[in-house]
Structure formats: structure tokens, C-alpha cells
Amino acid sequence: MMFPATVAGSLPKPSWLAEPNRLWPQWRLQGDDLAQGKLDATLLAVKMQEDAGIDIVGDGEMSRQHFVHGFLEFVDGIDFAHKVEMGIRADRYKAMVPVVRGALSLKGRAHQAEARHARAHTQRKLKITLPGPMTIADTVADSHYGDKVKMAMAFADLLNQEARALQADGVDVIQFDEPAFNVFMDEVPGWGIEALHRAIDGLKCTTAVHICYGYGIQANIDWKNALGSEWRQYEQIFPALAQSRVKQVSLECINSRVPLKLLSLLDGKDVLVGVIDVATDAVETPEQVAQVIGEVMKFVPKQRIVACTNCGMAPMRRDIAEAKLMALGAGAKLAREKFA
């Protein structure tokens, strides 16, 4: 299929499951009710995507309070009881983060329940997202390894364990979210790519990396406004990604100041083009979505274009997110009619 549609990752959680319109929401259920509620919300997320015409569906990250911490909860060696405040993403904003106290190891499966539940309830291709090792290393405090790279490699090994198990669960696409790649650009061609390769080692399913300018929260919007008339962070990392073993690259496009010609630096990769803006409540039209796809075709072969969202939608109002998903599905369909 030309221009298949997918989502970057998270969708808004139902208000009965967690606080709405929050990036770090508190759960509204406990114990067995919470476990069942997460699965019920996963099924709702899959159904919402199917109804919108999304071709490669995800679990919506319904089982995770946050895209990084949702994985870290299943890692031994991490102290969640004594979080510390730390600047993350080069001090773009402060966050209360857990502390690495000892050698890292998985307690068990992290995302088995939601992955298997989603797999059992959809015939469409299924994507599950994991936080990337560089981004995890930027979202925890280290009191054990004393070396950020060494710690990131340890996380990469754990991510690989979970990714291989997800593949066995029937997941078609495993995506690693690396917003840190857009912050620490000088480190990406070296250990950043090496850590990503460790995370995808041995995978036969489709692998992807998501690199964006962040959720539609004020701290990220302010940062974007400070980047000038052209956002050229991608220029520093795309050549290295083009030479990497990852199959797909997910990036921000619509309403951004990214020069589209930079996308030609991803020669040989499938490009998940952000055609839905997660930093505004304005709902795109199918025509706008198709127009962006048409513009990207000047720099990326059309058979390598996947229509996607700029980033996750977790903090967004649910009705707006649903309307944007409908625009995404309809816009990809329109692009197929116009350009295929």
C-alpha cells in the first residue's frame, strides 16, 4: 500500500483511566482494576485507530504513565521511591526522575500484556514503541555507573530483550523513541547509533526510530520558538541514520521549520512523515495532509513515505486527537488517490 498511515506512539488516555490532558497523569484506578483498565483502554485505542483508517496501529501507550518510565518500572536497579529533580533534554525542562542505584536487569516482561492484547484484537499491522537508550539515559539520575554511555548500553541490552520478546508476540514494527537525538546531535553518530544498534540486534521485524521536537507542551513550544527560521538539527544526524541498520525514521514535518530538502539525507530509509501537528488543537484537513505528502515526495521516493503524527498525543484532548486521527487516515487515502 502507498502512503500507509500510522501514529508516532501515545494517544490520550480515557478520563476514567487517568487524569486527562496531562503528560504525567495520575492513575484513577488501582490494583486489578487498573490492570484491566489498561487493557480496556488499549482496545479502545486500537478501535479508534481502525475507525480512522490507520493502517499500522499501536497500543496508544495506554499502560504507561510516561513513555520512558513505563519501561523503567520493569527494571531492577532503579529507585523510584527517592526521585530527584533533574534537568533533561539539555535542561529544556525539569523533571522528577528515578535514580539508578545498581546494575540494571529486567524484572520480567514490560509490555507483554498490552502487546498481546492488541495483537489478539486487530488484523492490521501492529507497532509497539520503546524509549531509546540515549533518551532513557537522559531521563534518569545515575548513582551507579558513573558513565552515561556505559549506562545507556546497559539499557540498550534490556531494550533488546524486550524487543525480541515483542517480536515473538507478533508485533510487526518496533519503534525506539529518541527525542534526545535532536538534542545531543554530536553524540548521535558515535555512541547514539551504537546503542540503537544494540537495541535492535537480532530483530527481523521492521525497526524504526522516532526523532522529534517533543510533545505539544509549553516548554517544547518555547524551545521551538527559540530555534530560528530553520530547524536544522536533523541535518547533523540524518547522514548517520542513513548508514544505520534501522529501517524507518519517524520525524516532525507539518507546521515545523524543518527544510524538507533535509529528508533527502535519509536515502534508503522509509520515512514516517509527521503530517499531524500535536502542538495545536487545530484539526488538519485531509487536503492539508495530502499536500504535505506531496511536498515530501520531492525529496523522498513515494514508496518510502509513511503518513504519521509529529509526535505522541498523550497530553491532548481526546476528542481533538480522534479528529486528527480521522484527518490522518483520510489524508493518506486522498494522497493515494492523487499521487499513487
C-alpha positions in Angstrom: 0.0 0.0 0.0 1.2 3.5 -0.9 1.3 6.0 2.0 0.2 3.8 4.9 -0.9 5.7 8.0 0.4 5.2 11.5 0.9 7.1 14.8 4.1 8.1 16.5 3.1 6.5 19.7 0.9 7.7 22.5 -2.8 8.7 22.4 -4.8 10.4 25.1 -6.0 8.1 27.9 -9.7 7.8 28.8 -10.6 10.0 31.7 -11.8 7.0 33.7 -8.3 5.5 33.5 -6.1 8.6 34.2 -6.1 12.3 34.6 -6.9 13.9 31.2 -4.8 16.4 29.3 -1.7 15.6 31.3 1.7 14.4 30.2 2.4 12.7 33.5 -1.2 11.7 34.6 -2.1 10.0 37.8 -4.0 6.8 37.5 -7.6 6.8 38.6 -7.8 3.0 39.2 -5.8 0.7 41.4 -4.7 -3.0 41.6 -6.6 -5.4 39.4 -9.0 -2.7 38.2 -6.0 -0.7 36.9 -4.5 -3.7 35.1 -7.9 -4.5 33.4 -8.5 -0.8 32.7 -5.2 -0.5 30.9 -6.2 -3.4 28.6 -9.6 -2.0 28.0 -8.1 1.4 27.1 -5.7 -0.4 24.8 -8.6 -2.0 22.9 -10.3 1.4 22.7 -7.1 2.9 21.2 -6.9 0.2 18.6 -10.5 0.6 17.7 -10.2 4.4 17.4 -7.2 4.0 15.0 -9.0 1.3 12.9 -12.1 3.6 12.6 -9.9 6.4 11.5 -8.3 4.3 8.7 -4.9 4.0 10.4 -3.1 1.1 8.7 -0.4 0.3 11.2 -1.9 0.6 14.6 -0.3 0.9 18.1 -1.4 0.3 21.6 -1.6 4.1 22.3 0.8 3.6 25.2 -2.3 3.2 27.4 -0.5 1.1 30.0 2.3 3.7 30.7 2.2 6.9 32.8 5.1 8.2 30.6 6.8 6.7 27.6 10.1 6.3 29.4 9.0 5.5 32.9 6.5 2.9 31.6 9.5 0.8 30.7 11.7 1.7 33.7 9.0 0.3 36.1 10.1 -3.1 35.0 13.8 -2.6 35.5 15.7 -3.7 38.6 18.4 -1.4 39.9 16.2 1.7 39.7 14.9 3.6 42.7 11.5 5.2 42.1 11.0 5.8 45.9 13.5 8.6 46.0 13.2 10.6 42.8 15.3 13.7 42.3 14.7 16.8 40.2 16.9 17.0 37.2 17.2 19.0 34.0 16.5 16.8 31.0 16.9 17.4 27.2 19.8 19.8 27.9 17.9 21.5 30.7 15.0 22.4 28.5 12.8 21.5 31.4 12.9 20.0 34.9 11.5 16.6 35.8 11.4 14.3 38.8 13.3 11.3 37.7 14.2 7.9 39.3 17.8 7.1 40.3 19.9 4.2 39.0 21.3 2.6 42.2 22.7 -0.7 40.9 23.3 -3.0 38.0 20.3 -2.9 35.6 18.2 -6.0 34.8 14.7 -6.7 33.7 12.2 -7.9 36.3 10.2 -9.6 33.6 8.3 -8.6 30.5 7.5 -4.8 30.3 4.8 -4.6 27.6 3.7 -8.2 27.0 0.1 -7.7 28.3 -0.8 -4.8 26.1 1.1 -6.1 23.0 -0.6 -9.5 23.1 -4.0 -7.9 23.9 -3.7 -5.5 20.9 -2.4 -8.4 18.7 -5.4 -10.5 19.6 -7.8 -7.8 18.6 -6.6 -6.4 15.3 -5.8 -7.9 11.9 -3.8 -4.8 11.0 0.0 -4.4 11.4 0.9 -3.7 15.0 3.5 -1.2 16.2 4.8 -1.1 19.8 7.1 1.7 20.9 10.0 1.6 23.3 12.1 4.5 24.7 15.5 4.7 23.1 18.7 4.1 25.2 20.1 7.7 24.8 16.7 9.2 25.8 16.5 6.9 28.8 20.0 7.8 29.9 18.8 11.5 29.7 15.7 10.8 31.8 17.3 9.1 34.9 19.8 10.1 37.5 22.9 7.9 37.7 24.3 6.9 41.1 25.9 3.6 40.0 27.6 3.5 36.5 29.3 6.9 36.7 29.4 6.9 32.9 26.4 7.9 30.8 27.4 5.8 27.7 28.0 2.7 29.8 24.6 3.1 31.4 22.9 3.7 28.0 24.5 0.5 26.7 23.1 -1.4 29.7 19.7 0.0 28.9 20.1 -0.9 25.2 20.7 -4.6 26.2 17.4 -4.6 28.3 15.5 -3.0 25.5 16.8 -5.6 23.1 15.5 -8.3 25.4 12.0 -6.8 25.5 12.1 -6.1 21.7 12.9 -9.7 20.8 10.1 -10.8 23.1 7.7 -8.3 21.5 8.7 -9.7 18.1 7.8 -13.2 19.3 4.4 -11.8 20.5 3.6 -11.0 16.9 4.5 -7.3 16.8 5.2 -6.1 13.2 7.0 -2.8 13.9 9.2 -1.9 17.0 10.0 1.7 17.3 12.5 3.3 19.6 11.7 6.9 20.6 14.8 9.1 20.7 14.0 12.8 21.2 17.4 13.0 22.7 18.9 12.5 19.2 17.6 16.1 18.4 19.4 17.5 21.5 22.8 15.8 21.7 23.5 15.8 17.9 27.2 15.5 18.3 26.9 12.2 20.2 24.4 10.5 17.8 26.8 9.5 15.1 29.0 7.8 17.7 27.6 6.1 20.7 23.9 7.0 20.0 23.7 4.9 16.8 25.8 2.2 18.5 23.3 2.0 21.4 20.4 1.9 18.9 22.1 -1.0 17.1 22.4 -2.9 20.3 18.7 -2.3 21.0 17.6 -3.7 17.6 20.2 -6.5 17.4 18.7 -9.7 16.0 15.3 -8.3 15.2 13.7 -9.5 11.9 10.6 -7.3 12.2 10.5 -3.7 11.0 12.6 -1.4 13.2 12.0 2.4 13.5 13.5 5.3 15.4 11.3 8.4 16.2 13.1 11.7 16.4 11.0 14.8 17.0 11.0 18.2 18.6 8.8 17.0 21.5 5.3 16.8 22.8 3.0 19.8 22.4 3.8 21.1 25.9 4.7 24.7 26.6 8.4 24.0 27.4 8.8 22.4 24.0 6.9 25.1 22.2 9.1 27.8 23.7 12.2 25.8 22.7 11.0 25.6 19.1 10.3 29.3 19.0 14.0 29.9 20.0 15.4 27.7 17.2 15.1 30.4 14.5 13.7 30.4 11.0 15.2 27.0 10.0 15.4 23.9 12.2 18.5 22.1 11.0 19.1 19.6 13.9 18.2 16.8 11.6 21.0 17.8 9.2 23.6 16.6 11.7 22.1 13.2 12.4 20.4 12.1 9.2 23.6 11.0 7.4 24.5 8.7 10.3 20.9 7.3 10.4 21.0 6.7 6.6 24.0 4.5 7.2 22.5 2.7 10.2 20.7 -0.6 10.3 17.3 0.8 11.4 14.7 0.5 8.7 12.5 3.5 9.3 12.9 7.1 10.6 10.0 9.0 12.1 10.2 12.8 12.1 8.4 16.0 12.6 7.2 17.8 9.5 3.9 19.7 9.3 4.0 23.3 10.8 7.7 22.9 11.5 10.6 24.9 10.2 12.4 21.8 9.1 13.7 22.3 5.5 12.2 19.4 3.6 15.3 19.0 1.4 17.0 17.6 4.5 14.8 14.5 4.1 16.9 13.5 1.1 19.7 12.8 3.5 17.7 9.7 4.6 18.4 7.9 1.4 17.4 4.2 1.6 15.1 4.6 4.7 11.4 4.5 5.0 10.4 8.0 6.3 7.5 8.3 8.7 6.5 11.9 7.9 4.7 13.9 10.6 1.6 15.3 8.8 -0.4 15.9 12.0 0.7 18.7 14.4 0.5 17.7 18.1 1.2 21.2 19.3 -2.1 22.7 18.3 -5.7 21.9 18.7 -6.5 22.9 15.2 -7.5 19.9 13.2 -5.9 19.3 9.9 -7.9 18.7 6.8 -7.3 15.7 4.6 -6.2 18.1 1.9 -3.5 19.6 4.1 -2.3 16.1 5.0 -2.1 15.1 1.3 -0.4 18.4 0.5 2.4 17.7 2.9 2.9 14.2 1.5 3.1 15.8 -2.0 5.8 18.2 -0.9 7.8 15.4 0.8 7.7 13.4 -2.5 10.1 15.9 -3.9 12.8 14.6 -1.6 11.7 11.0 -0.6 10.5 8.3 -3.0 6.8 7.9 -2.7 7.0 4.2 -2.0 9.1 5.0 1.1 6.7 7.6 2.7 4.5 6.7 5.7 2.0 9.2 6.9 2.3 9.8 10.7 1.9 12.2 13.5 4.6 14.7 14.5 4.9 13.1 18.0 2.7 11.4 20.6 -0.7 12.8 21.5 -0.7 11.9 25.2 -1.4 15.4 26.6 -4.1 16.2 24.0 -7.8 16.4 24.4 -9.2 13.0 23.4 -11.9 14.4 21.0 -9.3 16.5 19.2 -6.9 13.6 18.9 -9.6 11.5 17.5 -10.5 14.2 14.9 -6.8 14.4 14.0 -6.6 10.7 13.5 -9.6 10.8 11.2 -7.8 13.6 9.2 -4.6 11.4 9.1 -6.4 8.4 7.7 -8.5 10.4 5.2 -5.5 12.5 4.1 -3.4 9.4 3.4 -6.3 7.9 1.4 -6.5 11.2 -0.6 -2.8 11.2 -1.2 -3.1 7.7 -2.6 -5.8 8.8 -5.0 -3.8 11.8 -6.1 -0.2 10.5 -6.2 -0.1 6.7 -6.3 
